Amino acid sequence: MAEWLDIMRASELPLNTRKAIVVSGTPILILNYENTYYAIRNQCTHQDLPLSEGEVEGGIITCPFHGAQFCLKTGEVKAPPAFEDIETYPIRVHQDMLQIEA
Ligand code: FES
């Protein structure tokens, strides 16, 4: 059964910053983008490389390796060479703790 896991204090992730973490062996990228928190799998579906250094614009992250793009909110693939969506995870602030559901 899924449960909310404490990741870090919300104050540790200022506006427009990000942090790569691993939860139960799964690489996850947490972002504070324009004052909204997102949690996505930190692994591009093209060649399984990390998205953590990718540029974000308009709610879309661009893979730094070959340019695939994904929606931060839904994980939907928006540009090739990837064709599969990435996983996203519910994220919330609870008593100043950032939590994801995993
Ligand atoms: S690994 Fe991301 S586009 Fe190739």
Residues whose N, C-alpha, C, O or C-beta is under 5 A from the ligand:
A	BS01	FES	C44 H46 Q47 D48 L49 C63 F65 H66 G67 A68
